Amino acid sequence: MIYGINYAPELTGIGKYTGEMAAHFAAAGDEVEVITAPPYYPQWKVMDAYRGGYRKEMLDGVRVLRCPLYVPSEVTGVKRILHEFSFVLSSLRYWIPRYFRRYDAILCISPPFHLGFVALPHWWIHGTPVINHIQDLQVDAARDLGIIRQEGLLRFLEKAERWLLGKMTAVSTISTGMVRKIVKKGLNQENIVLFPNWVDQKIVYPVSREASARSDWGFTDQDRIVLYAGNLGEKQGLENVLLVAQRLRDVPNLTFLIIGEGGAKSRLMAMAEELNLDNVVFKPLQPLNRLAASLAAADVHLVLQKKAAADLVMPSKLTNILAVGGHALVTAEAGTTLHDVVREHHLGTTIEPEDINALERGLREILSGARAADCRGARIFAAENLDKENILFGFRRILTLDTKQHNSWKSHPS
């Protein structure tokens, strides 16, 4: 059983990875059931084909049970809490009868962090291993990014998260920095599994400049493109992209291309219009079969995060950039996992987060050719460390061996 609010056919973020994981398990011969919501991310609008109430479908060999939920048009801290709890409540319709069925393992996808509360009764009744896979440290991000400002509510959420993590059979997460932060919450490191996000190299691979999406979008070979592709949310500090575009108007044939959807998109478009930025273009999410060609069109890829997001989230967009051999300009403070990995393996150029001067300087240096060697290890690193089949095979092996033999999972939650 996989329990998570985001799932395929969402093209980006957690839903993409959860969908690929479930499909991999099903292809390996496992019986997989998913309780999830209708696809709504990153547009924060339910896809037209999924409007309505409860529904069941088979998707890539997986039995998918979808529950209605509240999807706010404008995402705030309070509205996000209501959004997530509406999913928990509606999912009980599927969960209650499943408390009387047996599963070999239950995998809860966080965020939302509190889904494990719904899964725990299955352990109490059947002793089923319950694993919490953490894509984002949601409560930490809510505090550090100012998404929730009520101190009493934050303390309650932190205590609830700490108690729940302690009750899990095991916890997995996507970076060593996040492992360290989870250990600080009181978990034994032996019960934490590193399960990084991956790249499907059958879909994302090096594409020549001529075969890229440049001509489709009306760009010539002389044009230079700085690309941000992904979620247009509040964790990235995307206002600086527009401010640096204003500063770089003197660079000939330079376009800042922003591809994606998210809660901050309308605000960013309004800001670009207010600044009269004729060197900024917005485009919607591109189809998956055009992902490699879209990424290959760029001269520079922006991987931006606010300082407070360091080691709370790991930008999944970086895996795809590495797979096409792109030059990533990454905002990351020294000492964070992201900074250290990028520098050690020559995956791109790192600069200080939330520093418009550093962003301008980094872009000018890359565009001049002065930093070309910074990304020399990108493609090799992706091939050796981020291969989808290798990562999913290894995680499935841990699940199948340890949930049956209890070799390294705890035999019961503490």
C-alpha positions, -999 to +999 in steps of 0.1 A: +000+000+000+012+035-009-005+065+007+002+099-006-016+131-017+003+134-050+005+108-078+007+103-115-002+117-140+013+148-123+043+157-143+065+173-116+073+170-080+064+142-056+035+128-077+059+120-105+083+101-083+056+082-064+039+072-097+071+059-112+080+040-080+045+023-078+047+014-115+082-001-110+069-023-081+040-035-102+062-043-132+084-063-108+054-085-100+041-068-068+005-062-061+004-024-055-025-003-042-024+035-039-047+058-019-042+093-033-060+125-045-069+136-081-040+152-099-038+189-091-002+199-088+016+222-097-013+242-111-033+239-079-063+230-099-078+195-103-073+182-139-106+183-158-107+145-164-105+139-127-132+163-114-159+147-093-159+125-063-142+091-055-129+070-083-109+039-089-086+032-119-058+009-130-027+029-140+005+011-151-006-020-133-013-002-101-048+000-084-053+037-077-080+049-053-086+086-056-103+108-029-118+142-034-101+171-015-102+209-011-077+226-035-073+263-027-067+287-056-044+307-035-021+287-012-015+301+023-004+283+055-039+279+068-054+269+035-027+243+030-035+227+064-072+226+054-062+211+020-042+183+035-067+175+063-095+173+037-076+146+020-070+127+052-107+128+061-119+118+026-093+090+024-109+073+054-136+059+031-109+037+015-088+032+047-115+018+071-122-014+051-084-018+045-077-020+082-091-055+078-069-065+049-033-076+050-004-059+033+033-067+034+042-031+038+026+004+039+046+033+025+035+068+035+048+097+013+055+130+031+044+157+028+019+158+042+038+146+073+008+134+092-004+106+068+014+081+090-013+087+117-038+070+094-015+041+086-005+033+121-037+014+131-027-012+105+004-020+125-016-021+157-041-046+141-018-067+119+018-057+127+023-044+092+056-025+087+049+013+081+076+032+063+075+070+060+093+083+029+101+120+034+105+141+002+103+175+021+107+183+057+074+200+058+072+213+094+108+227+093+100+244+060+068+259+074+087+275+102+119+285+084+102+299+053+075+317+074+046+297+058+032+293+093+039+320+118+017+310+148+043+298+173+018+276+192+007+258+161+043+252+150+053+237+184+022+214+182+032+203+147+068+197+157+058+175+186+033+156+165+059+150+138+085+138+163+061+114+179+049+100+146+085+095+132+093+076+164+064+052+158+074+044+122+090+011+114+115+030+093+120+064+076+135+070+042+145+103+027+162+117-004+195+134+008+222+130+034+214+165+047+178+155+053+190+123+071+211+145+095+180+167+102+159+137+109+185+122+133+183+155+152+146+149+157+155+119+178+155+090+154+181+063+153+201+066+121+200+028+117+163+032+110+167+058+083+172+048+047+187+070+020+164+068-010+173+096-035+152+108-064+163+096-098+162+103-135+147+081-162+175+081-187+151+066-214+132+099-212+158+125-202+191+122-221+216+145-239+200+162-270+220+182-295+214+220-297+199+215-332+174+188-320+164+208-290+132+229-286+149+261-296+134+263-331+100+252-319+100+282-296+113+307-322+149+309-310+179+309-332+213+294-326+226+329-318+200+334-290+211+325-254+185+311-230+186+311-192+160+286-181+141+280-149+118+250-153+097+235-125+074+245-096+068+283-094+065+283-056+076+303-026+107+282-017+128+292-047+130+330-044+121+335-081+117+373-077+155+374-082+152+359-116+132+389-127+155+414-110+186+399-126+168+399-160+164+436-155+201+439-148+211+418-178+192+438-205+226+448-219+235+412-228+225+408-265+201+380-276+195+369-240+161+355-229+150+343-195+126+315-201+104+304-171+085+271-176+061+258-151+031+263-129+026+271-092+012+293-066+036+322-073+031+323-111+005+350-114+025+372-090+057+367-110+040+375-143+025+406-129+060+416-116+075+410-150+049+432-166+054+459-141+092+459-147+085+459-185+108+429-190+108+421-227+136+396-221+114+373-199+091+346-214+067+324-195+056+290-208+034+262-194+048+228-184+060+209-214+049+173-222+071+146-207+081+134-242+096+168-249+114+172-216+149+163-229+145+186-259+132+214-237+160+212-212+186+209-240+175+243-254+191+262-224+225+276-221+221+280-183+197+263-159+187+280-127+183+259-095+172+284-070+162+280-033+159+304-004+185+301+024+159+288+048+152+258+025+187+244+028+186+207+034+148+209+040+141+201+004+163+187-024+155+202-058+144+173-080+148+194-111+186+191-108+185+154-116+171+161-151+195+189-157+224+166-150+210+139-172+210+162-203+245+175-194+232+210-187+251+238-169+233+244-136+236+276-116+227+265-081+220+286-050+233+268-020+252+277+011+285+261+020+280+231+043+246+220+029+243+187+010+234+205-022+264+227-022+289+200-012+276+175-038+276+200-066+311+212-059+327+178-052+314+162-084+316+193-107+278+193-113+275+231-119+282+265-105+272+274-069+264+308-055+250+322-023+212+321-020+191+352-021+220+373-033+211+392-065+247+404-070+260+368-068+233+357-092+242+384-117+279+377-114+274+339-118+253+343-149+277+367-166+306+344-159+288+314-173+276+332-204+311+344-210+324+309-210+346+314-179+328+287-158+325+260-185+345+235-165+322+237-135+297+213-150+321+188-165+309+159-142+272+164-147+264+137-172+287+111-157+273+117-122+237+112-135+246+080-153+264+065-123+243+077-094+208+087-105+197+059-127+160+051-121+162+014-124+192+010-101+177+032-074+142+016-075+157-019-076+177-012-045+149+003-026+125-025-035+151-051-024+153-034+010+115-034+013+110-070+002+139-085+022+135-065+054+097-065+057+096-103+054+127-111+074+129-081+097+167-080+092+171-043+096+137-027+100+125-026+135+101-055+141+077-030+155+075+007+160+091+020+192 
